Structure formats: C-alpha cells, structure tokens
Amino acid sequence: MHTSIRGNPVVVLAVLALALSGCSTAGLSTVVQETTSPTSQQDFDAKMNACMAQQGWDAIQQPDGSYSFETTEEQRELFLQVNSACLELIGANLEPLKSDDEWRAIYESLVDVHECLNSQGLQLPEPPSFQAWQDMERNWGPYGDVPIDDIEERLSELEGACPQPTVW
C-alpha cells in the first residue's frame, strides 16, 4: 500500500484530523524540533520525511515529485498515528504568519477558485466576505462547498481546472 503525503497540506491535515482526533505524540521520537509551520513544499517534505524516517517509514519519491510510504494493512493505524504526530511535531498544523495584504491575496485566490468551480458547472454558495473569512479564522475554502458526489466523481477534473492555492 502506498500512502501519499504530498498535496494541499490543509487537505492532508483535515483528513488526518478527522481520522485521528485525540491521537497523542507520546512515544514519538523527536527528530525535528520546530515551532513554526513549514515555509514551502520542499521544507514540508524534508521535515516530514525526516520525522517519518526516524519512526521507521522511509519516504519513496514518486516520478511526479510527491512522496509515498509503504505500509501493510496491519500497520495502517500506527502509520496514520505517526503521520499525524509528525505533522504536529514539524508545525504543519500551525497557521503561517502573514501580513493582512498577504492574507487578502490568499483570500482573493480562494475566491478565484470558487469562480472557477462555478464555471465548471457547479453552483456553489457565495463565499464569505474577507472580514467574515478572517473572523472565522480563515476556515473556508471553495472545495469545502463542493457536493460530496461531485468530489467523488470529478475531483481530479476539478482540481486540474481549478487548482487549490497552497498556503505557506
């Protein structure tokens, strides 16, 4: 089984947070001592791969530049716990420090994705205002409004046409 860690860190974190809420980092060897969020995909990959290697899972680089890990079905739960703990340990769950102008640019890119998704035949609810987005701790993204059926059937197509911005 190959498990990929590359992609939108927010999505990776959200999936793992739902699957593993309440997991602890107890017993996890600390190879990376970070208190700031990763600053780029390369930084994230280096820190995450080092943490996972310390726990016995060596990353396998794929032709597209992403990384995966081989696990057995019996190791899956432990792998997910270690993966979640490493995400926490490297600071991937911390919000990046941004200026108001930088946050506004990110918000505008999310609104652009929202408009792109609507141009793909979806009819999504209007995005929150910038201030509402700030007030909700920036916890909105246009893909969160896409119906589950469309996600299951068209995710690759939609992400190809309307890529999600990566926030570092």
SVG drawing of the C-alpha trace seen along z (x, -y; Angstrom):
<svg xmlns="http://www.w3.org/2000/svg" viewBox="-26 -45 42 52">
<polyline fill="none" stroke="black" stroke-width="0.4" points="0.0,0.0 1.3,-3.5 0.2,-6.4 0.9,-9.8 1.6,-12.9 2.0,-15.5 -0.7,-17.8 -2.5,-20.5 -1.4,-20.4 -4.7,-21.7 -6.5,-18.8 -4.0,-16.3 -4.3,-17.8 -8.1,-17.9 -8.4,-14.3 -5.9,-13.2 -7.5,-15.4 -10.9,-13.8 -9.5,-10.3 -7.2,-10.6 -8.7,-13.3 -7.3,-12.7 -4.1,-11.0 -1.1,-11.7 2.6,-12.2 3.6,-10.3 6.4,-7.9 7.3,-9.6 11.0,-10.2 11.6,-13.8 14.0,-14.3 12.6,-17.7 12.1,-20.4 10.1,-23.0 7.6,-25.6 6.9,-27.3 5.0,-26.0 6.8,-24.8 7.6,-27.6 7.4,-25.6 6.5,-22.2 10.2,-21.4 10.6,-22.4 7.5,-20.4 8.7,-17.3 12.2,-17.5 10.9,-17.8 8.1,-15.3 10.3,-12.7 12.9,-13.1 10.3,-12.6 8.7,-9.6 12.2,-8.0 13.0,-8.4 9.9,-6.3 10.8,-3.6 8.9,-4.8 11.2,-5.8 9.7,-8.1 9.6,-6.9 9.9,-9.7 7.4,-9.3 8.1,-10.4 5.8,-13.4 7.9,-14.6 5.5,-13.6 6.4,-11.1 4.6,-7.9 5.2,-5.3 4.8,-1.6 2.7,-0.1 0.8,3.0 -2.9,3.1 -1.9,4.2 0.4,1.1 -2.1,-1.4 -3.4,-2.7 0.0,-3.0 1.2,-4.7 -1.6,-7.2 -0.9,-7.9 2.8,-8.5 1.9,-10.6 -0.4,-12.8 2.1,-13.1 4.8,-14.1 2.5,-16.8 2.1,-18.2 5.8,-17.9 7.0,-19.8 4.5,-22.5 2.4,-21.7 -0.7,-22.3 0.4,-25.9 -1.0,-28.8 1.6,-30.6 2.5,-34.2 1.2,-36.5 0.5,-40.2 -3.0,-41.5 -2.1,-42.1 -0.8,-38.5 -4.0,-37.1 -6.1,-39.3 -4.2,-37.9 -4.8,-34.3 -8.5,-35.1 -8.7,-36.5 -7.1,-33.4 -9.7,-31.3 -12.5,-33.4 -10.9,-32.9 -11.0,-29.1 -14.7,-29.5 -15.5,-31.3 -13.6,-28.7 -15.5,-25.9 -18.8,-27.6 -17.6,-27.9 -17.2,-24.1 -21.0,-23.7 -21.2,-23.8 -23.4,-26.2 -21.7,-26.9 -22.9,-29.3 -21.4,-32.8 -18.0,-32.9 -17.8,-34.8 -16.6,-38.3 -12.9,-38.9 -13.8,-40.1 -16.1,-37.1 -13.3,-34.8 -10.9,-36.4 -13.4,-36.2 -13.9,-32.5 -10.1,-32.1 -9.8,-31.6 -11.7,-28.3 -13.3,-28.5 -12.2,-27.2 -14.3,-26.7 -13.7,-23.0 -15.5,-22.7 -18.7,-23.8 -18.4,-21.2 -21.1,-18.5 -19.6,-15.1 -21.0,-13.4 -19.1,-15.9 -15.9,-15.4 -16.2,-11.6 -16.8,-11.7 -14.9,-14.8 -12.2,-15.7 -9.2,-15.1 -11.0,-17.0 -12.0,-19.9 -8.5,-20.2 -7.0,-20.1 -9.2,-23.0 -9.3,-24.9 -6.2,-24.1 -6.3,-25.0 -3.8,-27.5 -1.1,-26.3 -0.7,-28.5 2.9,-28.5"/>
</svg>
